[in-house]
Amino acid sequence: MSFLFHRRTQKIAKILWGVIAVLIIVSMVIFFAPGVTNILLS
């Protein structure tokens, strides 16, 4: 498990968590506020 403590791996993990968090936020906005997509697309 020592590879988890390498700097490069930590950087990749942070980037991955950021991407996952953004995807979850976007999907929640689309799911709970479907009108927002209509405003943005029109």
N, C-alpha and C positions, 0 to 999 in steps of 0.2 A: 504493500500500500504506500510505499515511499514516493511513488510517482505523483501522488496527490499533493505533495508538498513542494514540487518543483515550481519555479516561478512561471514558466510557460504554461503549465497545466492549470495553475490558479488563474492566469489571465484568460485562458480559453474558457474555463468554467464560469468566470464572471461574465464574459461576453455571451455565453450560452444562456445563463440565467437572465440576462438583460433581454435577449431576443425572446425567450419564453414568456417573460413578464409582459413585454409589449404585445405579443400575440394574444395572450389571455385578456389584456385590457381591451384590445381592439375587438376581440370576439364578444366580450361582455357588452361593450357599447352597441355592437350590431344586434346582439340578441335581445337586449333589454330596451333598446331605443331604435326600432327599425326605421322610424321616420328620418333619422339622421342620415342614413345612406341615401334616401331619396333627395334630401336637400343637397348633399354633396355631389350626387351624380347629375342633378338637373342643371 
